[in-house]
């Protein structure tokens, strides 16, 4: 009803450095911002629980609603410094590589891009060498053989041209990451009550919208890649998944033991 208007500045117009999105928001350069919490290590540390593999099927809606409920219950630290308008996740990561990978031993000695404490721990447990880099650098690094594999979901592989280089895709579910749209507190407080109420009351709707649209788009893209003769999409057998899980569980248990609150988040 005209209570407020959102003006969009796409393509890094207000900020070309993704890790600075939270700062841009807090400083009031933008009233709203799309934030990837894993780009701000230590700030939204509790979000890492969604990085744990094998918690959900390969959809965004299940994990999105789970993390949104956790936010609603006040279980996630540092969200009180901003006004989240939705808190969601992507689909599950898989392994995208320039070499065939089917079982854990195939990664031994290989360099893999990994983001987040759990993903790095998993890579080490698998005998791989984790390499940190922005998602924008993955395709180039693969083309130069600086890394042979990466953990990403289909959205990242599509958006950042990783599929142009990575022709092998091992669909072992390796956790996911959170995404959020948030508003600067001062900007929010300046809005009329009608606008504030609408933004707050529709947070669950917006989270569901995000997740459902993500699933619809990425499921279709996944089908396209499956049919593409230039790509090999491998779905591990039950016994192979058990192998992956046995190795990954060791890394997860080490992560859980570092802080008692982590087990509570997982529960």
N, C-alpha and C positions, 0 to 999 in steps of 0.2 A: 504493500500500500504506500510505497514511497517513503517509508520510515528511514531508509538508508539506501545508498547506492555503492556497489562494489566496482571499482575500476581496476582492470587487470593490466599488469605490466609483465609481459611474457619474455622468455628467452634471456633472462639475466639483466634486464633493463635497469633494475634497481640494485642488483648485486650479481656479479659474475663468479663469485667464489662460494660454492655450495656450503662449505663448513661455516661460513659467516652468516647464514640465514637467521640463526637465533639472535645474533648480535644486531643485525639489521632490524629485526622485530623489536627487541628490547630498547634499542636506541630511538625508535620511532621513525626510522627512515621509511618503513612500511607499516601500515596499520595491521595488515594480515600477511602471513608468510607460510609457505609450504616448507616443512622442516623434515629432514632425515636425522633422527636422533643419534644414529651411530656415527654421524659426522661430528658430533659434539661429545667426545668420550668423557665419561665421568659425570656428565650432567644428568642424563636420563639413564643411569646405569641399570635401574631395575627393568628396563625394557628388554635387556639381554635375555630374559627368560624365554622369549619367543624364538630365540636362536637355537634352542635345544631341539635336536632332530627327533623325528618320529612321534611328535605330540599330536599332530593332526594329519588329515589327508591333504592332498595337494589342492587346497582351495584357500581363498583369502577370507571368506566369510566366517569360518569357524574361529580362526585365530584372531581376526579383527574384533569379533564380538567378545572373545575372551579377554583381550587386552583392554577393550573399552570398559568392560565390567570391572576390571581391576582398577582402572582409572577412577571410575565412579565410586568405588569403595575406598579411595584414598591410599591405595597400596603402592603407588608409583611416586617416587621422590621428584621434587623440583618442578612438578606441573603447576604448583601454586604460584609460580612467578609469571605465568602467562594465562591466557584464556583459551584453552583448546576448543576448537569447533568440531573436530573429529579426531579420533585416535584409532588408526587401523594398521593393517599389515599387508604385505604382498603375499603371493603364493609361496610355496616351499622352494628353497634353493635346490638346484641340481648341480651336477658337475658338468661343465662345458669345457671341452678340451680339443687340442690339436692332435691328440693321440688317442687310440681306443682305451677306454677304461671300463672295466666290468666289476672287478673285485678290489678290495683294499690294497692288495700287493701291487696292483698296477700303478699306484701313486707313489710307491716307495722311491725316494731319491728325486722325485719330480718337483718342480717349482709351481706352486699354486697360489693364486691371489686369494687372500682371505681377509675379511673385515670383521672386527669384533672379537672379543676375548674368547668366546666359545669356539668360533670358527678357526681361530688360530690354534687353540688347544687341540682341536680335532685333527687339523692338518699335521701337527707334530706327532700325534698319536699314530697317525697313518704312515709315518715315516717320510712325509713330504716336507718341503721347505716352504713355509708360509711367507708370502711377500705382500706387504701393504702398499696400496696405491689407490688413487681415486678411480672410480668406475670409468671415468672418461679416458683413462690411460690403458685400459685392459686390452682393447683390440690391437692397438699399436704394439704393446709389449708382447702379445701373442705372435704377431706377424714377424717380430724380430727374434722370436724364440727365447725371450727373456723369462717368460713363464710358459708352461705347457697346459695349464688348466686354471679354472676359476669357479667359484661357487656363486651362482646368481639364479634369480628366477627369470622366467621368460621375458618379463617386462624390461629388465636391465639388458638382456642379451639383444633384444630388438632395438631399444632406444639408442644404445651406445654401440651399435654395429658389431657386437661381439660375434654374432652368427656369421658375419662375413668371413671370419677367420676360424672360429671353432666349428668343426664339422661333426664332432662326436658329442653325444649328450647322454650321460648316465643318470637315469631318473631315480636316484636314491634320495629320499626326502631329508634334506640337511638343515631344517629350520628356516626361519624367515626373519624379517626385520620390520620395525615399526615405521609408520609415516604419520605425520600429523599436520593439520592446518590449525594455526593458532592466531590469536589476536593480541595486540599490545594492550596491557591493562588500562593505561590512561585513555587510549582511543576507545576502548570498550565502554569505559565509564562516562564518556562524553555522549554516548548514544542515548536516544530517548528510551524510556522503559519498554515501549512496545518492541523496539528493535532488539534490546537486550534479551527480553523474554523469548523472542522468536529464535535467536541464535542459540540460546541455552536449551530450549525445549526441543529443538530439532537436531541436537547432537547425535542422538542414536540413529535417527533417520539418515543423517549425512554419512555416518560411519557405515551403515548398511548399504547406502547408495554407492559409496566408494568401493566397498568389497564386492558387491554384486557386479558392478561395471568392470572391475578388474578381472573377476572370474570369467565373465562373458567374453571379454576381449582376448584374454590370454589362453583360454581353452580353444578358441578358434585358431589363434596363432600356433598353438602347439600342434593342432591337427595339420596345419599347413606344412610345418617343419617335418612332421612324420611322413608326409607324402612326397617331400622334396628328395629326389634321388641324390642330391649332393650332400645330404645329411644322414647320419645314422643315429637314431634315437634308441637307446638300449634300456629295457625295463628289467632290472635284476629279478632273478627267481627268488622264491621264498628262502631257499638255503643261502643264496648270496646276500639277501637282505639281512639274514641272521648274522652273517660274517661282518657286514658293515656295522650292525648294531652292537656287536660284542666289542669291537674296537672303539666305537664312538662313545659307548657307555663309560668306558674308562676315563675319557676326557671330561665327560659331563660330571662324573663323580668327583673328580679333582676340582672342578670349578665350584661345585656345590659346597665342598668342604672348606673353601677359602672364607666363607661368610655364612653364618647360621641363617641369616635372613633369606638367603637364596632358596633354601629348601621350602620355606614358607611360601615364597612366590611361586615355586613350581607346584606345590600342593594346591 
